């Protein structure tokens, strides 16, 4: 089967459709907003939490509930909805190269995107609190939860009712929409497709989690990393764009890593049919 062959699995009517997927997505968004508002209101009771810690706690409290609801409404096991199966370790090295170098290209793309000032200010304020909470939220908690939900429950639920192409695009669209600003969403939309491709080829969420964590980690740590090779990160911040030499190296590494990753995942034999991605209950 080609990566996004337009085939459709004949499956049970119990499989969640677009309506239920959208409903659970909205519950996720609204739930985080309500929990964050509740935690923020605790300040009046003498408990003071910065916005970053509030966002972290909202993630930790809401996502597990949504994932549990997903299992219940899909009538599947946790392992079927959120597969964390072993995969070929030969995938890891090229995956790290692609995501590390690709993160620089994504950051450059975001610097050109017409992102609204209100959105940029909101994100800055949300991540300007406790440094530990920020790293946990952006580099660990956020990527893990998002992969479990978008590439786990959403993608695998849609695959039981719709074609591979439709399921991948719909899951990537919801993933992009979850980032708020339309311009920001357009830049991260291809990431949703890439992570879905990884899941389809490996039948495991672990590679997409590793890739997501890597991209987010580079997005937060690139200044000291570039300083190690002689670049002035403060000047780069002021300019708003990466030097051409950095972008050139990132482009070459991304292309080379992508070629190596494509060869590595080709050895995976888990995703030869849509049935192998979403096996039906016995």
C-alpha positions as a printed Julia matrix, in Angstrom:
282×3 Matrix{Float64}:
   0.0     0.0    0.0
   1.29    3.46  -0.8
   1.65    5.88   2.1
  -1.72    7.55   1.58
  -3.56    5.16  -0.7
  -7.19    6.2   -0.92
  -8.73    3.01   0.41
 -11.44    2.64   2.99
 -11.77   -0.01   5.65
 -15.11   -1.75   6.03
 -15.62   -1.44   9.77
 -18.24   -1.36  12.44
 -20.77    1.44  12.69
 -19.5     1.9   16.25
 -16.35    3.6   14.96
 -16.33    7.34  15.77
 -17.03    9.62  12.82
 -16.15   13.25  12.14
 -18.89   14.53  14.44
 -17.72   12.6   17.49
 -14.07   13.37  16.78
 -14.83   17.08  16.54
 -16.89   16.92  19.73
 -14.06   15.33  21.7
 -11.62   17.89  20.29
 -13.88   20.73  21.44
 -14.22   19.12  24.88
 -10.42   19.03  25.05
 -10.08   22.71  24.19
 -12.94   23.92  26.37
 -11.86   21.67  29.23
  -8.37   23.15  29.3
  -9.76   26.67  29.21
 -12.14   25.99  32.1
  -9.52   24.24  34.24
  -7.01   27.02  33.55
  -9.62   29.62  34.55
 -10.36   27.71  37.74
  -6.68   27.45  38.65
  -6.18   31.14  37.91
  -9.08   32.03  40.2
  -7.32   30.27  43.08
  -5.04   33.3   43.31
  -7.84   35.11  45.07
  -7.73   32.41  47.73
  -4.07   32.94  48.48
  -2.69   30.37  46.01
  -0.49   32.06  43.41
   0.35   30.16  40.21
   2.09   31.59  37.16
   0.42   31.16  33.77
   2.94   28.54  32.6
   2.3    26.31  35.59
  -1.44   26.77  35.13
  -1.16   25.67  31.49
   0.92   22.65  32.54
  -1.58   21.61  35.2
  -4.49   22.07  32.8
  -2.76   19.69  30.38
  -2.07   17.15  33.09
  -5.65   17.24  34.35
  -7.68   17.4   31.14
  -5.84   15.2   28.63
  -6.04   11.94  30.67
  -9.79   12.42  31.06
 -10.24   13.03  27.32
  -8.11   10.0   26.46
 -10.21    7.86  28.81
 -13.43    9.16  27.25
 -11.95    8.36  23.83
 -11.4     4.73  24.81
 -14.94    4.44  26.14
 -16.69    5.95  23.1
 -14.53    4.01  20.63
 -15.1     0.76  22.53
 -11.49   -0.23  22.0
  -8.69   -1.17  24.33
  -6.05    1.34  25.44
  -3.47   -0.53  23.39
  -5.55   -0.26  20.23
  -6.27    3.44  20.67
  -2.79    4.4   21.88
  -0.26    1.84  20.55
   3.21    2.22  22.05
   4.71   -0.78  20.27
   8.41   -1.5   19.67
   9.87   -0.42  16.33
  13.17   -0.65  14.47
  15.84    1.35  16.29
  17.41    2.18  12.91
  14.64    4.78  12.59
  15.81    6.82  15.59
  19.0     8.42  14.22
  17.54    9.75  10.93
  14.38   10.78  12.77
  16.41   12.89  15.19
  18.31   14.48  12.29
  15.15   15.31  10.34
  13.35   16.76  13.35
  16.33   18.7   14.74
  17.23   20.33  11.43
  13.6    20.62  10.36
  12.81   22.51  13.57
  15.1    25.32  12.42
  13.3    25.5    9.08
   9.93   25.53  10.84
  11.02   28.35  13.13
  12.18   30.31  10.09
   8.83   29.7    8.38
   7.03   30.92  11.5
   9.12   34.09  11.48
   7.67   34.94   8.06
   4.09   33.93   8.88
   1.66   36.8    9.55
   0.87   35.65  13.08
  -1.34   38.09  14.96
   0.23   40.23  17.69
  -2.49   39.16  20.13
  -1.65   35.48  19.61
   2.1    36.06  19.91
   1.58   38.04  23.11
  -0.68   35.36  24.59
   1.83   32.59  23.86
   4.71   34.67  25.24
   2.84   35.37  28.46
   1.77   31.74  28.82
   5.38   30.55  28.54
   7.04   33.37  30.47
   6.48   31.87  33.91
   8.28   29.09  35.74
  11.14   27.79  33.59
  10.75   24.18  34.75
   7.02   24.26  34.01
   7.75   25.7   30.57
  10.19   22.94  29.64
   7.92   20.23  30.99
   4.92   21.63  29.1
   6.61   22.32  25.75
   9.22   19.57  25.59
   7.59   16.62  27.35
   3.97   16.82  28.49
   2.55   18.66  25.47
   4.12   16.44  22.78
   3.18   13.2   24.54
  -0.45   14.18  25.12
  -0.86   15.58  21.61
   0.52   12.45  19.96
  -1.7    10.19  22.07
  -4.77   12.21  21.16
  -4.22   13.34  17.54
  -2.16   10.43  16.14
  -3.59    7.95  18.62
  -7.3     8.31  19.16
  -8.25   10.73  16.36
  -6.25    9.16  13.53
  -6.97    5.55  14.44
 -10.67    6.23  14.99
 -11.02    7.9   11.6
  -9.13    5.08   9.89
 -11.9     2.69  10.92
 -14.46    4.63   8.86
 -12.65    6.68   6.23
  -9.81    6.4    3.74
  -6.2     6.76   4.83
  -5.84   10.06   2.99
  -8.98   11.53   4.54
  -8.05   10.34   8.02
  -4.52   11.73   7.85
  -5.63   15.12   6.53
  -8.46   15.42   9.07
  -6.2    14.53  12.02
  -3.53   16.96  10.8
  -6.15   19.7   10.37
  -7.4    19.27  13.95
  -3.81   19.22  15.2
  -3.14   22.49  13.39
  -6.4    24.03  14.61
  -5.39   23.22  18.18
  -2.53   25.7   17.85
  -4.92   28.63  17.53
  -3.69   31.25  15.07
  -4.51   30.42  11.39
  -1.04   31.43  10.16
   0.63   29.34  12.86
  -1.69   26.46  12.01
  -0.67   26.56   8.34
   2.98   26.09   9.3
   2.4    23.18  11.7
  -0.16   21.43   9.47
   2.58   19.54   7.54
   3.91   18.31  10.88
   0.58   16.59  11.51
   0.9    14.79   8.17
   4.52   13.82   8.89
   3.72   12.41  12.33
   0.73   10.51  10.92
   3.02    9.02   8.25
   5.37    7.81  10.98
   2.49    6.13  12.81
   1.19    4.49   9.65
   4.61    3.12   8.74
   5.58    1.85  12.2
   2.19    1.06  13.78
   3.47    2.79  16.91
   3.12    6.22  18.48
   6.63    6.13  19.93
   8.44    7.47  16.81
   6.01   10.38  16.46
   6.4    11.17  20.17
  10.19   11.18  19.78
   9.96   13.43  16.72
   7.52   15.83  18.38
   9.67   16.09  21.51
  12.77   16.72  19.41
  11.19   19.54  17.4
   9.82   21.25  20.52
  13.12   20.84  22.35
  15.07   22.49  19.53
  12.52   25.31  19.38
  13.33   26.14  23.02
  17.09   25.44  23.07
  18.4    26.7   19.72
  20.04   29.87  21.15
  22.64   28.06  23.31
  23.13   25.42  20.61
  23.99   28.02  17.97
  26.17   29.86  20.47
  28.27   26.71  20.76
  29.21   27.0   17.08
  30.02   30.71  17.23
  26.73   32.45  16.43
  25.37   35.35  18.46
  21.88   34.18  19.37
  20.86   37.64  20.59
  21.63   39.16  17.18
  19.64   36.39  15.53
  16.69   37.14  17.81
  16.9    40.85  16.96
  17.09   40.12  13.22
  14.12   37.8   13.47
  15.62   35.29  11.02
  18.37   32.68  10.96
  21.56   33.3    8.92
  21.55   31.81   5.44
  24.41   29.49   6.37
  22.38   28.02   9.23
  19.33   27.58   7.0
  21.46   25.98   4.29
  22.93   23.42   6.69
  19.48   22.75   8.15
  18.04   22.19   4.68
  20.78   19.75   3.68
  20.5    17.83   6.95
  16.72   17.68   6.66
  16.89   16.31   3.12
  19.6    13.76   3.96
  17.81   12.71   7.13
  14.51   12.37   5.26
  16.09   10.07   2.69
  17.63    7.91   5.4
  14.38    7.89   7.39
  12.38    6.85   4.32
  14.73    3.9    3.79
  14.54    2.94   7.46
  10.75    2.98   7.7
  10.5     1.03   4.44
  11.87   -1.91   6.41
   8.92   -1.74   8.75
   6.33   -4.29   7.77
   3.54   -3.3   10.14
   1.57   -0.95   7.88
   0.93   -3.04   4.76
  -2.82   -2.57   5.06
  -5.25   -0.4    6.92
  -6.43   -3.5    8.8
  -2.97   -3.89  10.36
  -3.11   -0.34  11.65
  -6.5    -0.77  13.29
  -7.15   -4.45  13.93
 -10.72   -5.31  14.78
 -11.63   -6.95  18.07
 -11.72  -10.75  18.07
